[in-house]
Structures are given as structure tokens and as C-alpha cells.
């Protein structure tokens, strides 16, 4: 079993104005993006080639958007344990958001 290409925990995942989970997980593993609740239940998943990631126009720097099969999710990556290096400094959320966007773009072959 290979290591995941990206993992973030403690992620707030929402759609439009509705919060789906406050402590979810985002994983890129085996060529798929998975959005999971805090209990590990799948919210959505798709092959990474069908996923678009970016930054919202307005909002804090610890946020990213993921469009999965036409459904747009707002991810707040400022939660606990989302930085794999173990350094939980004040910029852990923005750093995790950048890493997520870069991981999706790298996996899909898009530049940004």
C-alpha cells in the first residue's frame, strides 16, 4: 500500500452556506480525491483528473475550493493536524491550502 499523496485532518468542509463537517478529512490517494467526515464516512470522491482546485476570491488564506463532478466544496484547512511536518505554527492553514492546491494541480498535470 502506498502512502497518500496528500492528507489533511480537522478540515471544515462545506457546500454553499451549509457546513457538512467541522473536522473532516481530505485525502488524495491512489489517483482519487476523497472528502470524508470526522467519522470516516465518505462525503464525495472522484478520480483526481475530474477535480479542480483553487482559491476562493474572498476569504481567509487557509481556504481552498474543490470542484468534484460539478459540485463545489469550500475547504477550511486551518484545523488540527493538517500539516504533515508536525509544525503547527500560525501559518499551518495557509500552507496546507497551498499544498492541497499544488497536489491537485500536480496530479492532474495542470499548471497554475
Biopython code that builds the backbone (N, CA, C, O; Angstrom):
import numpy as np
from Bio.PDB.StructureBuilder import StructureBuilder

atoms = [
    (1, "UNK", "N", (0.848, -1.186, 0.000)),
    (1, "UNK", "CA", (0.000, 0.000, 0.000)),
    (1, "UNK", "C", (0.888, 1.241, 0.000)),
    (1, "UNK", "O", (1.814, 1.342, 0.804)),
    (2, "UNK", "N", (0.613, 2.175, -0.888)),
    (2, "UNK", "CA", (1.418, 3.379, -0.998)),
    (2, "UNK", "C", (0.920, 4.448, -0.038)),
    (2, "UNK", "O", (-0.232, 4.445, 0.396)),
    (3, "UNK", "N", (1.821, 5.352, 0.274)),
    (3, "UNK", "CA", (1.461, 6.472, 1.140)),
    (3, "UNK", "C", (0.552, 7.433, 0.380)),
    (3, "UNK", "O", (0.699, 7.583, -0.832)),
    (4, "UNK", "N", (-0.381, 8.084, 1.065)),
    (4, "UNK", "CA", (-1.231, 9.069, 0.395)),
    (4, "UNK", "C", (-0.394, 10.244, -0.102)),
    (4, "UNK", "O", (0.599, 10.614, 0.523)),
    (5, "UNK", "N", (-0.793, 10.819, -1.211)),
    (5, "UNK", "CA", (-0.091, 11.962, -1.767)),
    (5, "UNK", "C", (-0.383, 13.230, -0.968)),
    (5, "UNK", "O", (0.449, 14.135, -0.909)),
    (6, "UNK", "N", (-1.563, 13.294, -0.354)),
    (6, "UNK", "CA", (-1.927, 14.448, 0.474)),
    (6, "UNK", "C", (-2.957, 13.989, 1.486)),
    (6, "UNK", "O", (-3.884, 13.251, 1.151)),
    (7, "UNK", "N", (-2.794, 14.425, 2.718)),
    (7, "UNK", "CA", (-3.764, 14.132, 3.769)),
    (7, "UNK", "C", (-3.902, 15.362, 4.655)),
    (7, "UNK", "O", (-2.903, 15.955, 5.061)),
    (8, "UNK", "N", (-5.122, 15.740, 4.952)),
    (8, "UNK", "CA", (-5.387, 16.826, 5.891)),
    (8, "UNK", "C", (-6.540, 16.399, 6.787)),
    (8, "UNK", "O", (-7.547, 15.877, 6.309)),
    (9, "UNK", "N", (-6.389, 16.622, 8.084)),
    (9, "UNK", "CA", (-7.451, 16.314, 9.039)),
    (9, "UNK", "C", (-7.889, 17.602, 9.720)),
    (9, "UNK", "O", (-7.196, 18.617, 9.656)),
    (10, "UNK", "N", (-9.032, 17.552, 10.363)),
    (10, "UNK", "CA", (-9.555, 18.738, 11.031)),
    (10, "UNK", "C", (-10.028, 19.791, 10.046)),
    (10, "UNK", "O", (-9.987, 20.985, 10.340)),
    (11, "UNK", "N", (-10.479, 19.351, 8.878)),
    (11, "UNK", "CA", (-10.876, 20.260, 7.802)),
    (11, "UNK", "C", (-12.373, 20.533, 7.887)),
    (11, "UNK", "O", (-13.178, 19.608, 8.000)),
    (12, "UNK", "N", (-12.734, 21.803, 7.830)),
    (12, "UNK", "CA", (-14.152, 22.176, 7.742)),
    (12, "UNK", "C", (-14.540, 22.112, 6.271)),
    (12, "UNK", "O", (-13.955, 22.801, 5.435)),
    (13, "UNK", "N", (-15.531, 21.281, 5.959)),
    (13, "UNK", "CA", (-15.973, 21.085, 4.580)),
    (13, "UNK", "C", (-17.403, 21.590, 4.457)),
    (13, "UNK", "O", (-18.270, 21.208, 5.242)),
    (14, "UNK", "N", (-17.646, 22.441, 3.480)),
    (14, "UNK", "CA", (-18.984, 22.982, 3.284)),
    (14, "UNK", "C", (-19.344, 23.070, 1.818)),
    (14, "UNK", "O", (-18.481, 23.070, 0.940)),
    (15, "UNK", "N", (-20.645, 23.145, 1.576)),
    (15, "UNK", "CA", (-21.197, 23.379, 0.241)),
    (15, "UNK", "C", (-22.117, 24.570, 0.346)),
    (15, "UNK", "O", (-23.073, 24.568, 1.121)),
    (16, "UNK", "N", (-21.819, 25.591, -0.442)),
    (16, "UNK", "CA", (-22.566, 26.845, -0.386)),
    (16, "UNK", "C", (-22.586, 27.358, 1.044)),
    (16, "UNK", "O", (-21.523, 27.596, 1.616)),
    (17, "UNK", "N", (-23.743, 27.536, 1.634)),
    (17, "UNK", "CA", (-23.812, 28.048, 3.003)),
    (17, "UNK", "C", (-23.942, 26.944, 4.038)),
    (17, "UNK", "O", (-24.066, 27.227, 5.229)),
    (18, "UNK", "N", (-23.918, 25.698, 3.606)),
    (18, "UNK", "CA", (-24.130, 24.576, 4.519)),
    (18, "UNK", "C", (-22.801, 23.925, 4.905)),
    (18, "UNK", "O", (-21.996, 23.580, 4.040)),
    (19, "UNK", "N", (-22.583, 23.763, 6.197)),
    (19, "UNK", "CA", (-21.404, 23.058, 6.683)),
    (19, "UNK", "C", (-21.708, 21.563, 6.719)),
    (19, "UNK", "O", (-22.683, 21.140, 7.341)),
    (20, "UNK", "N", (-20.877, 20.766, 6.054)),
    (20, "UNK", "CA", (-21.077, 19.321, 6.032)),
    (20, "UNK", "C", (-20.355, 18.638, 7.182)),
    (20, "UNK", "O", (-20.854, 17.654, 7.729)),
    (21, "UNK", "N", (-19.190, 19.147, 7.553)),
    (21, "UNK", "CA", (-18.459, 18.631, 8.711)),
    (21, "UNK", "C", (-17.480, 19.692, 9.183)),
    (21, "UNK", "O", (-16.983, 20.494, 8.393)),
    (22, "UNK", "N", (-17.213, 19.685, 10.472)),
    (22, "UNK", "CA", (-16.281, 20.655, 11.033)),
    (22, "UNK", "C", (-14.902, 20.069, 11.264)),
    (22, "UNK", "O", (-13.951, 20.814, 11.500)),
    (23, "UNK", "N", (-14.774, 18.771, 11.204)),
    (23, "UNK", "CA", (-13.482, 18.131, 11.460)),
    (23, "UNK", "C", (-13.265, 16.981, 10.485)),
    (23, "UNK", "O", (-12.932, 15.867, 10.888)),
    (24, "UNK", "N", (-13.455, 17.259, 9.211)),
    (24, "UNK", "CA", (-13.351, 16.211, 8.204)),
    (24, "UNK", "C", (-11.927, 15.937, 7.767)),
    (24, "UNK", "O", (-10.963, 16.461, 8.325)),
    (25, "UNK", "N", (-11.830, 15.103, 6.755)),
    (25, "UNK", "CA", (-10.534, 14.725, 6.200)),
    (25, "UNK", "C", (-10.565, 14.922, 4.692)),
    (25, "UNK", "O", (-11.588, 14.710, 4.042)),
    (26, "UNK", "N", (-9.430, 15.330, 4.154)),
    (26, "UNK", "CA", (-9.239, 15.423, 2.713)),
    (26, "UNK", "C", (-8.039, 14.548, 2.392)),
    (26, "UNK", "O", (-6.966, 14.711, 2.973)),
    (27, "UNK", "N", (-8.230, 13.609, 1.453)),
    (27, "UNK", "CA", (-7.134, 12.713, 1.073)),
    (27, "UNK", "C", (-7.039, 12.620, -0.437)),
    (27, "UNK", "O", (-8.045, 12.557, -1.142)),
    (28, "UNK", "N", (-5.811, 12.615, -0.910)),
    (28, "UNK", "CA", (-5.532, 12.268, -2.299)),
    (28, "UNK", "C", (-4.695, 11.002, -2.217)),
    (28, "UNK", "O", (-3.568, 11.008, -1.723)),
    (29, "UNK", "N", (-5.277, 9.917, -2.716)),
    (29, "UNK", "CA", (-4.606, 8.626, -2.607)),
    (29, "UNK", "C", (-5.026, 7.761, -3.784)),
    (29, "UNK", "O", (-6.205, 7.698, -4.135)),
    (30, "UNK", "N", (-4.065, 7.104, -4.379)),
    (30, "UNK", "CA", (-4.362, 6.179, -5.464)),
    (30, "UNK", "C", (-5.064, 6.818, -6.646)),
    (30, "UNK", "O", (-5.879, 6.179, -7.311)),
    (31, "UNK", "N", (-4.747, 8.088, -6.913)),
    (31, "UNK", "CA", (-5.364, 8.765, -8.048)),
    (31, "UNK", "C", (-6.782, 9.246, -7.808)),
    (31, "UNK", "O", (-7.482, 9.586, -8.762)),
    (32, "UNK", "N", (-7.226, 9.283, -6.548)),
    (32, "UNK", "CA", (-8.583, 9.747, -6.212)),
    (32, "UNK", "C", (-8.524, 10.791, -5.107)),
    (32, "UNK", "O", (-7.670, 10.736, -4.222)),
    (33, "UNK", "N", (-9.445, 11.739, -5.176)),
    (33, "UNK", "CA", (-9.659, 12.691, -4.092)),
    (33, "UNK", "C", (-10.822, 12.180, -3.272)),
    (33, "UNK", "O", (-11.863, 11.817, -3.820)),
    (34, "UNK", "N", (-10.652, 12.149, -1.951)),
    (34, "UNK", "CA", (-11.720, 11.708, -1.048)),
    (34, "UNK", "C", (-11.978, 12.798, -0.021)),
    (34, "UNK", "O", (-11.047, 13.298, 0.610)),
    (35, "UNK", "N", (-13.241, 13.167, 0.147)),
    (35, "UNK", "CA", (-13.677, 14.074, 1.205)),
    (35, "UNK", "C", (-14.441, 13.226, 2.205)),
    (35, "UNK", "O", (-15.436, 12.592, 1.853)),
    (36, "UNK", "N", (-13.981, 13.209, 3.457)),
    (36, "UNK", "CA", (-14.551, 12.332, 4.475)),
    (36, "UNK", "C", (-15.013, 13.129, 5.680)),
    (36, "UNK", "O", (-14.470, 14.193, 5.979)),
    (37, "UNK", "N", (-16.031, 12.603, 6.378)),
    (37, "UNK", "CA", (-16.467, 13.203, 7.639)),
    (37, "UNK", "C", (-15.463, 12.838, 8.727)),
    (37, "UNK", "O", (-14.518, 12.087, 8.488)),
    (38, "UNK", "N", (-15.678, 13.374, 9.913)),
    (38, "UNK", "CA", (-14.789, 13.061, 11.032)),
    (38, "UNK", "C", (-14.890, 11.597, 11.440)),
    (38, "UNK", "O", (-13.989, 11.074, 12.095)),
    (39, "UNK", "N", (-15.972, 10.935, 11.062)),
    (39, "UNK", "CA", (-16.143, 9.512, 11.368)),
    (39, "UNK", "C", (-15.625, 8.615, 10.252)),
    (39, "UNK", "O", (-15.700, 7.391, 10.361)),
    (40, "UNK", "N", (-15.102, 9.203, 9.186)),
    (40, "UNK", "CA", (-14.569, 8.423, 8.078)),
    (40, "UNK", "C", (-15.575, 8.097, 6.994)),
    (40, "UNK", "O", (-15.244, 7.401, 6.034)),
    (41, "UNK", "N", (-16.813, 8.593, 7.130)),
    (41, "UNK", "CA", (-17.831, 8.365, 6.100)),
    (41, "UNK", "C", (-17.554, 9.267, 4.898)),
    (41, "UNK", "O", (-17.195, 10.433, 5.064)),
    (42, "UNK", "N", (-17.718, 8.739, 3.715)),
    (42, "UNK", "CA", (-17.399, 9.485, 2.508)),
    (42, "UNK", "C", (-18.464, 10.535, 2.197)),
    (42, "UNK", "O", (-19.654, 10.227, 2.129)),
    (43, "UNK", "N", (-18.025, 11.765, 2.011)),
    (43, "UNK", "CA", (-18.904, 12.837, 1.558)),
    (43, "UNK", "C", (-18.951, 12.815, 0.039)),
    (43, "UNK", "O", (-20.024, 12.857, -0.563)),
    (44, "UNK", "N", (-17.780, 12.748, -0.569)),
    (44, "UNK", "CA", (-17.681, 12.711, -2.025)),
    (44, "UNK", "C", (-16.289, 12.221, -2.392)),
    (44, "UNK", "O", (-15.344, 12.364, -1.617)),
    (45, "UNK", "N", (-16.172, 11.645, -3.575)),
    (45, "UNK", "CA", (-14.868, 11.251, -4.100)),
    (45, "UNK", "C", (-14.950, 11.206, -5.610)),
    (45, "UNK", "O", (-16.026, 11.054, -6.188)),
    (46, "UNK", "N", (-13.798, 11.340, -6.236)),
    (46, "UNK", "CA", (-13.737, 11.313, -7.695)),
    (46, "UNK", "C", (-12.304, 11.062, -8.115)),
    (46, "UNK", "O", (-11.374, 11.323, -7.351)),
    (47, "UNK", "N", (-12.120, 10.555, -9.330)),
    (47, "UNK", "CA", (-10.759, 10.460, -9.860)),
    (47, "UNK", "C", (-10.141, 11.857, -9.901)),
    (47, "UNK", "O", (-10.819, 12.835, -10.216)),
    (48, "UNK", "N", (-8.876, 11.941, -9.585)),
    (48, "UNK", "CA", (-8.227, 13.243, -9.457)),
    (48, "UNK", "C", (-8.256, 14.032, -10.768)),
    (48, "UNK", "O", (-8.186, 15.261, -10.748)),
    (49, "UNK", "N", (-8.357, 13.349, -11.889)),
    (49, "UNK", "CA", (-8.430, 14.034, -13.179)),
    (49, "UNK", "C", (-9.709, 14.823, -13.376)),
    (49, "UNK", "O", (-9.763, 15.702, -14.236)),
    (50, "UNK", "N", (-10.738, 14.527, -12.599)),
    (50, "UNK", "CA", (-12.019, 15.227, -12.709)),
    (50, "UNK", "C", (-12.202, 16.286, -11.625)),
    (50, "UNK", "O", (-13.298, 16.824, -11.462)),
    (51, "UNK", "N", (-11.137, 16.588, -10.885)),
    (51, "UNK", "CA", (-11.209, 17.531, -9.767)),
    (51, "UNK", "C", (-10.492, 18.815, -10.151)),
    (51, "UNK", "O", (-9.418, 18.786, -10.752)),
    (52, "UNK", "N", (-11.099, 19.946, -9.796)),
    (52, "UNK", "CA", (-10.451, 21.241, -9.952)),
    (52, "UNK", "C", (-10.288, 21.856, -8.579)),
    (52, "UNK", "O", (-11.203, 21.802, -7.758)),
    (53, "UNK", "N", (-9.131, 22.438, -8.324)),
    (53, "UNK", "CA", (-8.861, 23.072, -7.034)),
    (53, "UNK", "C", (-8.403, 24.500, -7.262)),
    (53, "UNK", "O", (-7.772, 24.812, -8.272)),
    (54, "UNK", "N", (-8.731, 25.362, -6.310)),
    (54, "UNK", "CA", (-8.320, 26.754, -6.413)),
    (54, "UNK", "C", (-8.546, 27.485, -5.108)),
    (54, "UNK", "O", (-8.912, 26.896, -4.091)),
    (55, "UNK", "N", (-8.317, 28.795, -5.166)),
    (55, "UNK", "CA", (-8.531, 29.658, -4.010)),
    (55, "UNK", "C", (-9.821, 30.437, -4.231)),
    (55, "UNK", "O", (-10.088, 30.875, -5.351)),
    (56, "UNK", "N", (-10.631, 30.621, -3.181)),
    (56, "UNK", "CA", (-11.811, 31.479, -3.340)),
    (56, "UNK", "C", (-11.380, 32.933, -3.520)),
    (56, "UNK", "O", (-10.321, 33.341, -3.043)),
    (57, "UNK", "N", (-12.204, 33.701, -4.207)),
    (57, "UNK", "CA", (-11.870, 35.097, -4.446)),
    (57, "UNK", "C", (-11.754, 35.875, -3.150)),
    (57, "UNK", "O", (-10.846, 36.688, -2.977)),
    (58, "UNK", "N", (-12.684, 35.615, -2.241)),
    (58, "UNK", "CA", (-12.686, 36.312, -0.964)),
    (58, "UNK", "C", (-12.584, 35.273, 0.135)),
    (58, "UNK", "O", (-13.069, 34.152, -0.013)),
    (59, "UNK", "N", (-11.970, 35.637, 1.205)),
    (59, "UNK", "CA", (-11.869, 34.699, 2.315)),
    (59, "UNK", "C", (-10.454, 34.645, 2.847)),
    (59, "UNK", "O", (-9.532, 35.251, 2.300)),
    (60, "UNK", "N", (-10.312, 33.915, 3.911)),
    (60, "UNK", "CA", (-9.013, 33.821, 4.560)),
    (60, "UNK", "C", (-8.071, 32.922, 3.762)),
    (60, "UNK", "O", (-8.525, 32.109, 2.957)),
    (61, "UNK", "N", (-6.766, 33.063, 3.979)),
    (61, "UNK", "CA", (-5.793, 32.299, 3.194)),
    (61, "UNK", "C", (-5.752, 30.805, 3.512)),
    (61, "UNK", "O", (-5.070, 30.050, 2.820)),
    (62, "UNK", "N", (-6.469, 30.370, 4.545)),
    (62, "UNK", "CA", (-6.468, 28.936, 4.871)),
    (62, "UNK", "C", (-7.603, 28.190, 4.172)),
    (62, "UNK", "O", (-7.924, 27.063, 4.548)),
    (63, "UNK", "N", (-8.207, 28.801, 3.170)),
    (63, "UNK", "CA", (-9.328, 28.175, 2.456)),
    (63, "UNK", "C", (-8.938, 27.804, 1.034)),
    (63, "UNK", "O", (-8.102, 28.448, 0.401)),
    (64, "UNK", "N", (-9.574, 26.746, 0.560)),
    (64, "UNK", "CA", (-9.406, 26.296, -0.822)),
    (64, "UNK", "C", (-10.761, 25.804, -1.306)),
    (64, "UNK", "O", (-11.626, 25.449, -0.506)),
    (65, "UNK", "N", (-10.936, 25.787, -2.610)),
    (65, "UNK", "CA", (-12.151, 25.221, -3.180)),
    (65, "UNK", "C", (-11.779, 23.962, -3.956)),
    (65, "UNK", "O", (-10.703, 23.864, -4.546)),
    (66, "UNK", "N", (-12.690, 23.018, -3.937)),
    (66, "UNK", "CA", (-12.524, 21.790, -4.718)),
    (66, "UNK", "C", (-13.820, 21.555, -5.469)),
    (66, "UNK", "O", (-14.889, 21.484, -4.863)),
    (67, "UNK", "N", (-13.731, 21.435, -6.776)),
    (67, "UNK", "CA", (-14.903, 21.129, -7.588)),
    (67, "UNK", "C", (-14.817, 19.664, -7.985)),
    (67, "UNK", "O", (-13.925, 19.250, -8.725)),
    (68, "UNK", "N", (-15.778, 18.885, -7.468)),
    (68, "UNK", "CA", (-15.801, 17.435, -7.661)),
    (68, "UNK", "C", (-17.071, 17.091, -8.432)),
    (68, "UNK", "O", (-18.175, 17.234, -7.905)),
    (69, "UNK", "N", (-16.924, 16.643, -9.664)),
    (69, "UNK", "CA", (-18.073, 16.284, -10.506)),
    (69, "UNK", "C", (-19.115, 17.402, -10.562)),
    (69, "UNK", "O", (-20.315, 17.133, -10.509)),
    (70, "UNK", "N", (-18.666, 18.647, -10.668)),
    (70, "UNK", "CA", (-19.573, 19.778, -10.777)),
    (70, "UNK", "C", (-20.077, 20.326, -9.456)),
    (70, "UNK", "O", (-20.756, 21.352, -9.445)),
    (71, "UNK", "N", (-19.768, 19.677, -8.344)),
    (71, "UNK", "CA", (-20.168, 20.159, -7.020)),
    (71, "UNK", "C", (-18.979, 20.870, -6.384)),
    (71, "UNK", "O", (-17.892, 20.301, -6.275)),
    (72, "UNK", "N", (-19.189, 22.112, -5.967)),
    (72, "UNK", "CA", (-18.109, 22.903, -5.394)),
    (72, "UNK", "C", (-18.141, 22.825, -3.873)),
    (72, "UNK", "O", (-19.180, 23.038, -3.247)),
    (73, "UNK", "N", (-17.004, 22.521, -3.300)),
    (73, "UNK", "CA", (-16.847, 22.430, -1.852)),
    (73, "UNK", "C", (-15.860, 23.487, -1.401)),
    (73, "UNK", "O", (-14.856, 23.739, -2.067)),
    (74, "UNK", "N", (-16.150, 24.107, -0.259)),
    (74, "UNK", "CA", (-15.234, 25.044, 0.363)),
    (74, "UNK", "C", (-14.535, 24.310, 1.495)),
    (74, "UNK", "O", (-15.187, 23.757, 2.381)),
    (75, "UNK", "N", (-13.218, 24.306, 1.463)),
    (75, "UNK", "CA", (-12.414, 23.601, 2.454)),
    (75, "UNK", "C", (-11.662, 24.618, 3.287)),
    (75, "UNK", "O", (-10.957, 25.469, 2.745)),
    (76, "UNK", "N", (-11.807, 24.536, 4.596)),
    (76, "UNK", "CA", (-11.032, 25.381, 5.503)),
    (76, "UNK", "C", (-9.993, 24.487, 6.150)),
    (76, "UNK", "O", (-10.304, 23.685, 7.031)),
    (77, "UNK", "N", (-8.761, 24.634, 5.704)),
    (77, "UNK", "CA", (-7.687, 23.733, 6.091)),
    (77, "UNK", "C", (-6.901, 24.246, 7.289)),
    (77, "UNK", "O", (-5.721, 23.924, 7.428)),
    (78, "UNK", "N", (-7.511, 25.019, 8.139)),
    (78, "UNK", "CA", (-6.813, 25.552, 9.299)),
    (78, "UNK", "C", (-6.985, 24.724, 10.543)),
    (78, "UNK", "O", (-6.714, 25.211, 11.641)),
    (79, "UNK", "N", (-7.426, 23.489, 10.413)),
    (79, "UNK", "CA", (-7.697, 22.637, 11.567)),
    (79, "UNK", "C", (-6.454, 22.012, 12.150)),
    (79, "UNK", "O", (-5.330, 22.329, 11.760)),
    (80, "UNK", "N", (-6.676, 21.125, 13.083)),
    (80, "UNK", "CA", (-5.563, 20.479, 13.771)),
    (80, "UNK", "C", (-4.998, 19.351, 12.926)),
    (80, "UNK", "O", (-5.730, 18.658, 12.219)),
    (81, "UNK", "N", (-3.690, 19.176, 13.007)),
    (81, "UNK", "CA", (-3.038, 18.042, 12.388)),
    (81, "UNK", "C", (-3.038, 18.029, 10.881)),
    (81, "UNK", "O", (-2.837, 16.973, 10.282)),
    (82, "UNK", "N", (-3.259, 19.172, 10.238)),
    (82, "UNK", "CA", (-3.298, 19.141, 8.786)),
    (82, "UNK", "C", (-1.933, 19.367, 8.161)),
    (82, "UNK", "O", (-1.800, 19.282, 6.940)),
    (83, "UNK", "N", (-0.922, 19.649, 8.957)),
    (83, "UNK", "CA", (0.417, 19.835, 8.424)),
    (83, "UNK", "C", (1.242, 18.610, 8.756)),
    (83, "UNK", "O", (1.482, 18.331, 9.931)),
    (84, "UNK", "N", (1.682, 17.872, 7.748)),
    (84, "UNK", "CA", (2.365, 16.612, 7.973)),
    (84, "UNK", "C", (3.727, 16.787, 8.623)),
    (84, "UNK", "O", (4.251, 15.824, 9.183)),
    (85, "UNK", "N", (4.323, 17.968, 8.576)),
    (85, "UNK", "CA", (5.630, 18.166, 9.182)),
    (85, "UNK", "C", (5.544, 18.239, 10.698)),
    (85, "UNK", "O", (6.568, 18.153, 11.374)),
    (86, "UNK", "N", (4.352, 18.393, 11.241)),
    (86, "UNK", "CA", (4.188, 18.455, 12.684)),
    (86, "UNK", "C", (4.320, 19.855, 13.246)),
    (86, "UNK", "O", (4.048, 20.065, 14.428)),
    (87, "UNK", "N", (4.731, 20.821, 12.435)),
    (87, "UNK", "CA", (4.873, 22.196, 12.885)),
    (87, "UNK", "C", (3.519, 22.875, 12.804)),
    (87, "UNK", "O", (3.004, 23.093, 11.708)),
    (88, "UNK", "N", (2.938, 23.210, 13.936)),
    (88, "UNK", "CA", (1.611, 23.821, 13.944)),
    (88, "UNK", "C", (1.715, 25.318, 14.213)),
    (88, "UNK", "O", (1.065, 25.846, 15.115)),
    (89, "UNK", "N", (2.537, 25.988, 13.422)),
    (89, "UNK", "CA", (2.673, 27.422, 13.555)),
    (89, "UNK", "C", (1.421, 28.140, 13.092)),
    (89, "UNK", "O", (0.442, 27.500, 12.709)),
    (90, "UNK", "N", (1.444, 29.466, 13.125)),
    (90, "UNK", "CA", (0.287, 30.250, 12.750)),
    (90, "UNK", "C", (-0.071, 30.178, 11.280)),
    (90, "UNK", "O", (-1.188, 30.524, 10.894)),
    (91, "UNK", "N", (0.874, 29.729, 10.448)),
    (91, "UNK", "CA", (0.590, 29.658, 9.014)),
    (91, "UNK", "C", (0.333, 28.232, 8.547)),
    (91, "UNK", "O", (0.457, 27.955, 7.354)),
    (92, "UNK", "N", (-0.020, 27.320, 9.447)),
    (92, "UNK", "CA", (-0.262, 25.918, 9.074)),
    (92, "UNK", "C", (-1.450, 25.800, 8.126)),
    (92, "UNK", "O", (-1.401, 25.004, 7.188)),
    (93, "UNK", "N", (-2.514, 26.568, 8.342)),
    (93, "UNK", "CA", (-3.688, 26.514, 7.472)),
    (93, "UNK", "C", (-3.403, 27.000, 6.062)),
    (93, "UNK", "O", (-3.707, 26.289, 5.104)),
    (94, "UNK", "N", (-2.819, 28.210, 5.899)),
    (94, "UNK", "CA", (-2.490, 28.666, 4.550)),
    (94, "UNK", "C", (-1.505, 27.740, 3.839)),
    (94, "UNK", "O", (-1.610, 27.526, 2.631)),
    (95, "UNK", "N", (-0.561, 27.198, 4.580)),
    (95, "UNK", "CA", (0.412, 26.278, 3.992)),
    (95, "UNK", "C", (-0.278, 25.002, 3.517)),
    (95, "UNK", "O", (0.029, 24.496, 2.437)),
    (96, "UNK", "N", (-1.204, 24.481, 4.314)),
    (96, "UNK", "CA", (-1.938, 23.271, 3.928)),
    (96, "UNK", "C", (-2.825, 23.541, 2.715)),
    (96, "UNK", "O", (-2.956, 22.682, 1.844)),
    (97, "UNK", "N", (-3.433, 24.726, 2.650)),
    (97, "UNK", "CA", (-4.268, 25.070, 1.494)),
    (97, "UNK", "C", (-3.424, 25.118, 0.225)),
    (97, "UNK", "O", (-3.834, 24.609, -0.818)),
    (98, "UNK", "N", (-2.240, 25.734, 0.314)),
    (98, "UNK", "CA", (-1.345, 25.773, -0.847)),
    (98, "UNK", "C", (-0.906, 24.375, -1.247)),
    (98, "UNK", "O", (-0.869, 24.053, -2.435)),
    (99, "UNK", "N", (-0.571, 23.539, -0.265)),
    (99, "UNK", "CA", (-0.139, 22.168, -0.559)),
    (99, "UNK", "C", (-1.254, 21.372, -1.230)),
    (99, "UNK", "O", (-0.991, 20.589, -2.143)),
    (100, "UNK", "N", (-2.507, 21.566, -0.786)),
    (100, "UNK", "CA", (-3.642, 20.868, -1.392)),
    (100, "UNK", "C", (-3.797, 21.268, -2.858)),
    (100, "UNK", "O", (-3.921, 20.411, -3.733)),
    (101, "UNK", "N", (-3.789, 22.560, -3.118)),
    (101, "UNK", "CA", (-3.957, 23.049, -4.490)),
    (101, "UNK", "C", (-2.815, 22.553, -5.369)),
    (101, "UNK", "O", (-3.045, 22.119, -6.498)),
    (102, "UNK", "N", (-1.587, 22.615, -4.862)),
    (102, "UNK", "CA", (-0.441, 22.133, -5.629)),
    (102, "UNK", "C", (-0.527, 20.634, -5.883)),
    (102, "UNK", "O", (-0.172, 20.174, -6.968)),
    (103, "UNK", "N", (-0.990, 19.865, -4.903)),
    (103, "UNK", "CA", (-1.104, 18.411, -5.073)),
    (103, "UNK", "C", (-2.123, 18.063, -6.150)),
    (103, "UNK", "O", (-1.888, 17.168, -6.961)),
    (104, "UNK", "N", (-3.260, 18.770, -6.163)),
    (104, "UNK", "CA", (-4.277, 18.509, -7.189)),
    (104, "UNK", "C", (-3.751, 18.901, -8.558)),
    (104, "UNK", "O", (-3.904, 18.150, -9.521)),
    (105, "UNK", "N", (-3.138, 20.059, -8.653)),
    (105, "UNK", "CA", (-2.625, 20.514, -9.954)),
    (105, "UNK", "C", (-1.504, 19.611, -10.456)),
    (105, "UNK", "O", (-1.425, 19.327, -11.652)),
    (106, "UNK", "N", (-0.648, 19.162, -9.563)),
    (106, "UNK", "CA", (0.436, 18.261, -9.956)),
    (106, "UNK", "C", (-0.126, 16.921, -10.435)),
    (106, "UNK", "O", (0.339, 16.373, -11.434)),
    (107, "UNK", "N", (-1.113, 16.402, -9.730)),
    (107, "UNK", "CA", (-1.692, 15.104, -10.091)),
    (107, "UNK", "C", (-2.466, 15.166, -11.406)),
    (107, "UNK", "O", (-2.524, 14.180, -12.140)),
    (108, "UNK", "N", (-3.061, 16.322, -11.705)),
    (108, "UNK", "CA", (-3.834, 16.448, -12.943)),
    (108, "UNK", "C", (-3.001, 16.972, -14.104)),
    (108, "UNK", "O", (-3.464, 16.992, -15.245)),
    (109, "UNK", "N", (-1.769, 17.398, -13.815)),
    (109, "UNK", "CA", (-0.911, 17.910, -14.879)),
    (109, "UNK", "C", (-1.221, 19.328, -15.289)),
    (109, "UNK", "O", (-0.773, 19.783, -16.341)),
    (110, "UNK", "N", (-1.985, 20.037, -14.468)),
    (110, "UNK", "CA", (-2.311, 21.440, -14.761)),
    (110, "UNK", "C", (-1.303, 22.335, -14.073)),
    (110, "UNK", "O", (-0.777, 21.988, -13.016)),
    (111, "UNK", "N", (-1.034, 23.476, -14.662)),
    (111, "UNK", "CA", (-0.181, 24.464, -14.006)),
    (111, "UNK", "C", (-1.058, 25.627, -13.588)),
    (111, "UNK", "O", (-2.143, 25.826, -14.136)),
    (112, "UNK", "N", (-0.591, 26.390, -12.625)),
    (112, "UNK", "CA", (-1.485, 27.435, -12.179)),
    (112, "UNK", "C", (-0.782, 28.585, -11.685)),
    (112, "UNK", "O", (-1.408, 29.560, -11.269)),
]
sb = StructureBuilder()
sb.init_structure("model")
sb.init_model(0)
sb.init_chain("A")
sb.init_seg("    ")
for serial, (resi, resn, name, xyz) in enumerate(atoms, 1):
    if name == "N":
        sb.init_residue(resn, " ", resi, " ")
    sb.init_atom(name, np.array(xyz, "f"), 0.0, 1.0, " ", f" {name:<3s}", serial, name[0])
structure = sb.get_structure()
